[in-house]
Amino acid sequence: MLRLLGWLIRAAVFALVVLVLGNWFQYKGKTLSDQVRTGMAQAERTSVYKEAKTWANQVKSKTGFNHKVTKIAPKANPEISDEDLPASERQKLKALIHELNGSNQ
């Protein structure tokens, strides 16, 4: 148990050192972190990356896993419409909106 704990601590310290050094050392005017980011951006244009992405999407569609969050628009209240509001109420609401907009400035 202590061996596992020691190994986890050493791995965490190693990861921390790599992150700090990657953001500290510079090569050709860029940090190592920026170099890796540029290299990954170039790798995304290769056919191997595109094939892997296609494969991953196929697997995702077969398993039914979808990580995208879709926003659901609020439903309009069918009981209230613009025609149902009397003109006096509309004027009051417009005055209130105008007043609130004026107080924010």
N, C-alpha and C positions, 0 to 999 in steps of 0.2 A: 504494500500500500504506500509506504513511504517512497519506494522507488518510482512508482507511478506519479506521485505528487512532485517529486524532484524532477522527473522528466518533463512534466507539464510546465513547471516553473522555468526550466531551461529553454523549452520551446517558446514560451511567451517572451522571455528576455531576448532570444534570438530574433523573433519576429519584430520586436520593438527596435532592436539595433538595426535591422535591415531597413525598416521604414524610416528611421531617423537618418541613416547614412544615404539612403536613396533620395531624400529631399535635401541633403546637405551637399554632396559631391556634385560638381558640375563637369560636364564633358561637352566640348564644342559649344559652349555658351548656354547649355541647357542642363537642368538637373537630371539625374538618372531617371527619376520618376517621369519627367516630361519626355525623355527619350523612349521609355517603354510605352507611354501613351501614344506617341507618334507612330511607333512600330505597330501597335495594335490597330491604329486607324488605317494603316497601310494594309495590314493583314485582312481587314474586313472587306477589302476590294478583291481579294483573290477568289478563285473558283472553289477552292477547298472549303473556305469559310462559308460561301454561299450554299454549297452542297450540305454542309453540316447544319446550317440554319434551316434548310428545307427539310432535312431528315428530322430535326428536332420538332419542327412544326407538325410534321406528319405524325410523329409519336404523340405529341401533345393532343392532336385532334382525335387520335384513336383512343387515348385514355380518357378523354373528356376533360382534361385539365386546361383551364383557361385562367390566366393570371390577370387579365385585363379587367379593370373595374369600370363598369358602365354606370353612368349617371342616369338616374330616373327623374324625368321632369315632373314637377308637381302637377297634379291634375287640377284643372280649373274647376272652381266651384260652379256646378251647373245651376245652382239656385239663384246666383247673383250674376247679372250681366249689366253692361253699360246702359241698356235700354230700361232696366228696372229702377235705376237710380233717378230720383227726381232732379231737376235742374238745380234746385237750391242746395241739395246735398253735394252735387258735383262742384258747385262754386265754393262751398265750405272746404271740401277736400283740396281743391286747387289752392285756396288761400292758406290752408295748413301746410301744404307742400312748399309753397312759396316762402312762408314764414320759416320753416325748418331749413330750407336751402339758404336763406339769408342769414340765419344764426350761425351756420357753419363757416361762413366766410369771415 
